Amino acid sequence: MIWNPEFECMPREQIAALQFERLKRILEYVWAHAPAQKLKLSQAGVEPGDVKSLEDMARLPFTTKADFTDNYPYGLLAVPKREAVRMHGTSGTTGKPSVSFYTRGDMEIWSELITRLASAVGVTADDVVQISFGYGLFTGGFGLHQGMEKIGALVIPLSSGNTERQLMMWEDMRVTVMISTPSYALYLGETVRDMGVRDRLKLRVGLFGGEGCTPEMRAQIEETLGITATNNYGLCEVMGPGVSGECELRDGLHIAEDHFYPEIINPETGQVLPVGEQGELVLTTLTKEAVPVIRYRTRDITRLVSEKCACGRTHMRMLPTLGRSDDMLIIKGVNVFPSQIESVLIGLKLPAVGPHYLLYVRHERTDTLELQVELLDAGVLESFSELDNIRNTIQDKLRSILGLTCKVTLVEPRTIQRFQGKASRVVDLREK
């Protein structure tokens, strides 16, 4: 179902015209109301009137995560505090968090964006939606909640954790839609399989975000839970979930281009790349009032697709992110994304090997990579020949995909941490 055909199916030339009109307006708004961002524009030698077309976006300076932390807490707020009705932020585990604020108008737009992505995967007022994101500063819980209420669905704000209660609610409340990170869905599916309760569940679709989801992980979630797994994308600095999401065809994530202007850049040079080339996603908010953001560097690696989707939507699509440019590991000159290793591990479909893993990076004369993989059956540990066969199979596949020899260590079942939120798969011991 298409929630708002007027905008979601708008012809490409009209989308571009609307984007340019809103870009001019937001630049004038920033110049008048956002001193920190006005200073950046001035230092780059650009004023709002200098932008004569969308191609002139390349003249505008980037906004980065550092701009949010350097201006913490209120430095990027473009409205009086009394006009802001909500604040969300990042975890701030490495220092001050990135925080973003929302006016009532921002909240209405955010709800609209969530209803679009929910409708795109078939969610209706007849659904029972269980949200297993943490509720708090993280945008996922409250962001998805308000949009699901707008669509008319019954929402269960269970938050993350307490797996037995998650499954109890699924069964008792006849939950049809689940919302969580892919990692937590993987863990919940593992528990459903162990308890043998899948036939008692009414789940039919999952909306996953907060982290990347490889095709192999998606397939495993669908197999264990018996659902259609869909991806959506967002980030706190520009809004939250609702920036983009898949439709039922799952052929890329539709970007809400009437509210966000996407670009792809070379992450090393900052040069804008043509549509279709892989690079770092950059987003400009076109309608956000409380904290408008010009050319935010997301650090997420993807590429854009401009062709009209068979579902009828015309907005640009982004492919699922390969990873983050700042998550990329460089091992012996080879660029490695954790998602590549996850795809290999799950894609091999080894009966004795589970989907849970950790990557250890060490420096021993040169940088080395160790993959710790969890076994499903502890009995395998008693067979040295079978262990060697599993290790060699994984090593050979990784070498063929990455061009890199990676040490593989097999560990006992349920010894690797499960994640209820974003998964942390890399342990970097180089500085230690």
N, C-alpha and C positions, 0 to 999 in steps of 0.2 A: 504494500500500500504506500502511496506517495502522500505525505501529510500536507505539503504546501506546493502543489504543482506550479503555481504562479512563479515561484522563485526557483524551485528545484529542477524545473524543466525549461527554464528560460533559454532562448537561443544564445549561442556563444557571443555574438556581437553585442547583444543587450547586456550580457553579464559583464563584458569588458567596459561598456559605457557606464554601468552602475558602479563598478569598482572604481573607475576613475573619478566619478562624481563624489563617491564617499571618501576616496583617498584625499582629494583636495579639501574636503570638509574636515577630515580628521587632522590633516597637517595644520590647517588654520586653527583648529581647536587646541592642538598641542602647543602651537606658538603662543596662543593667548592664555593657556591655563596650566601648562606643565613646564615649569622653569628648568628642571634638570634636562628634559628632552629638548627644550628650545636651545639650551646651551650647546648640546651635542650637534644640533643642526647648524648653529652659528659657527661652531669650530670647524665644521666640514664645509663652510662657505655656502650653505644652501638655505634659502627661504622658501616658504610655501609657494609663492608665485613662480619659482624657478622650475617647478614640476609641471611640464606641459603635456606629458603623456605617461602611460604606465611604464614605458621603457626608461623613463627618467628615474624610476625607483632605484636604479643602480647608483645614482648620485647620492642617495641618502645613507647616512651612517648606520651601522648595525647596532642593535641592542643585544646585550649579552647577559648572562646570569650575574656577572660582576656588577652590572648596573643596578640590579635589584638588591644585592647584598650591600653595595656601597651606599645606596640611598635608603636603607632600612632605618626606621619602619615606614615613614610617611613621605619620603622624598619624591616618589613617583606619583603620588595621589594628585589627580587633576581636578578634584571637586572638594568643597569643604567637607570636613569629617562628618558633619551632621547629615550629609546626603549619601554617605556610604552606609549600607545596611548589612553587609557581610564581608568577612575577611577569610581567605584561605591561604595556605602556604605550604612550602616543602618541609621536609623533616629537619633540615638544618643540622644534619649529623656532622658536617665538616665545618661548621661555623654558623653565622647568622642565616636564618632561612630566607628564601625568596617569598615575599608575601604579595598578594594581590587583593584588591578591594572591588566591591560591586555596588552599583547603585540599583534602585528598584528597576530602572530600565534595563540594566545589564542582566538582572535576574530573570526578567521576562524573556529576553533574547536567549539566555542560557536554557531555560525550560523549553523554548521553541526548538532549539537545536537538538535537545535530547529526544523530544517527540519525533523529530525527523528520523534520527538513526534507529529509534525503537520501531517506528512504523515500517522502516525499510526492511527489517528482518521479521515482520509479521506480528509484532506485539500489538494487542488490542485491549479494549476495556474488559474483555472477558478473561484476561490472564491474571494469574497470581504470581507476583514477582518477589523473589527473595534476594535481598542485597547483602552480599557477604564481603563487601569492602568495609574497611574500618571507617567509622564515623568520627570526624574531627577536622583538623586542618587540611588533610588530604581531600582533594576535590571530588574523588570518585564517588564516595558514599552519598553525600548530600546532592551532588550534581545529578547523578542518575535518578535519585529519589524524586526530586521535584518534577522532572520530565515525565517519569512514569505516572505520577499522580495526575499530571495534566492530560495524559492520554486516557486516563480513567481506570487504569489497572489497580488492583489491590496490591499494596506494597507492604512487605514485611521487612522492616529495617533491622535485621538480625545482627549486622556487623560481622566481623571475622572472628575466628576462634571457636572453641567448643564444638568440635566436629560432630559429636553424637547429637547435639541439639540441632545442628544444621540438617542432619538426615531425618531427625524426628519431625521437624517442621516441613521438610519436603514431602514426607509421607502424610502427616496428619492434615496439613493445609492444602494438599493436592497442588503443590507449587508447579507451575508450568514454565517459568522463566527464571534462570539463575544468573546472577551477576557477581563476578569475582575476578581476580587475576587468573591467568592461565595456570600458573604454578599451583595455586590453591585448588583450582578445579581438578588438576591432575591428582592431587592428594585426596580430594574428596572422592574422585572416581576410584582410586585405589581402595579406599575404605568401603565404598559401596560393593566393590567386587569381593573383598574379604568377608563382608557381612552377608553377601548373597541377597541383597534387598532390591536389586535393580528392577525386578518385575513388579514391585509394589509402588514404583514412582511414576508420576505423571509428567516429568520434565520433558520438554520438547525443544527448547532453544536456550543457548547460553550467550550472554553478551560479555566479552572479555576485554579488559584493558589494563592500563597501569604498567605494562611491560610487553615486550615482544612475544609473539607466538609463532613458532615455525610451523610449516605445513605438517610436519611429522608429529609435533606436539598436539596440534589440532585434531589430527586423525586419531591419536591415542585417547584424547578426551572424549571424542565422539563414540569411540568403540566401548569405553568403559561406562559411560553414562547414557548412551543411546539418545544423544541430542544432536541438533545442528549447532555447531560452534561458530560464532561470528566475532569479528574483531572491530573495536572502535578505538579512536585515538584522540588525545587531548593533552594539554599540559597547563599547569597552574598559571604560568606567567602570561599566557594569552587568553585563558578562559577556564579550561578544565575539559572533561570529556564533552564531546559534541563538535569538536573541530572537524572530525571526519568519521565515517563509519561505513561498514559494508552494507550492501543490499542483500536480498535473498540469493542473488546470483553469485555473490562472493568473488567478484572480479575486480578487486581493488576497493579502496575506501573513498567514498564520495566526500570531497571537501566542501564545506559550506562557504562557497566562494562569494556569496553576497555579504558575508561577515568577516572573511579572512582572505588576504591576498597571498598566495603561495609562490615561492621561488625555489629553485634548486641552484646551489652554488658549489663551486670547488671548495672543499673545506680548508684547503691549504692556502689558496690565493684569494678567496672571496669572490672570484669571478662568477657572474651569472651564467649558468649552463642552459642550453636549449632544452625544451620540453622533451622528455624521453631519455635524457642522460641521467646517470646515477650520481648523486651527490648529497649534500646536506640540505635539509629542508629549512627554509626561512619563512616566517609568517609575520604579516602585518595585520593588526586588528583594524577593521574598517568602521566599527560601530561602538566599540567599548568606551564607556564614559569615564569610569572611576580611574582606571589605569590604561590609557591607550598605549599601544606598543608598536613601534616602527621597526620593521625588519629584525625580528627576534631570531637569533641563531639557536635552533632547537638542538643541534648536535646529532639529530637523528638522520640516518642514511637511508635514502629511498629514491624513487624516481616517479615522475608524474605521467599520467596518461590523459590525453585531451579528447580522445574519441568518445562520442556519445555511448553510454552504456545501453545494453539491450533492455534494461528495465525502464528506460525512458528518461532517466535523469541525465542532465547535460553538464553538470559541474565536473571540474577536473577531479581525477581520482589519483590517489597515491597508493603505491604498492606497500604491503606490510614492510615495516622497517627492518633492514638487515641488522642494525645495531646502532650504537651511538659512536660518533667519531672519537669521543673521549673514553669509550669502553674498549676500543680496538687495542689488541695486544700486538706488539711487534717482537716476534721471537726469531732470532737469527735472520733478521731482514725480511721475515714473512709476516704479512698483515693477517691477524687472526681475530675473528669475531666469535664470542661464545656461542652465538646462534648457529654458526657453521658446525661446531662440534656437537651441539644438541641435535641438529638434523641428522648427522652421521649416526649418532648413538641410537636414536629412536628409529631411524630409517632402517637399520640393520635387522631389526625385529628378532634379536637373539632371545630364545625362550628363557634363558637363565638370567638375563640382564634387565634391570629396571630402568626407568627414565630419570632417576635421580643421580646427580653427579656434582663434583666440585673440580675446579681448575686451580692448581697451585703453580705459581710462577716464582722461580728462584733464580739467583745468579750464582753460577758455579763456573767461574772463568768466562762463561757466556750465559745468556738467559736460557733457561730451560722451562719446559711445560710438562706438568704431570696431570693426568686425568684420573681422578678417583671415581669409580663406577660402582654402584650398589647392585649386588646380586639379589635375585628374587628367592633363591633357594640356598640356604646355608650348606646343604649337602654337597654342593658343587665344590666347596672349599676342600673337600677330602680327596678330590680327583685332580692330581697335578696335570695330567694330560689334558683334561677338559679345561682347566684354568688356562693353560698355555694356549690352547686352541682359541679360546675366547679373547685372550689378550692379543694374540697375533692377528685375529680377524679385525679387531677394532683398530689396532696400530696400522695395519696395511691399508684399511679404508681411509683413515685420517691422512696417511702419507700420500695417497693418490689424490685426495681432495685438496689438501693444504700444501703439499710439497714439503712436509715437515715431519720429522720423527718425534713422536710424543710418548712419553712413558705412560703406561696404563697400569693402574693398581685396582684390583677388585676387592671390595670390602663387603662385610657381612650385611644381611638384610636389615633395614631400618636403622642404620648407623649414620646416615647423612641427613642433615636437618631438613625438615619440611617447612615451607614458607606459606604463611597466611596472607602476606602482602606481596610486595615485589621480591622476587628471588634474587639472592646475592650468590652468584656462582663462582666468583673469582676471589682467590686468596693470594694477594701479592706479597711475597716475602722478600722481595729484592732489597728493600731498604733495611730489613732486619738482618 
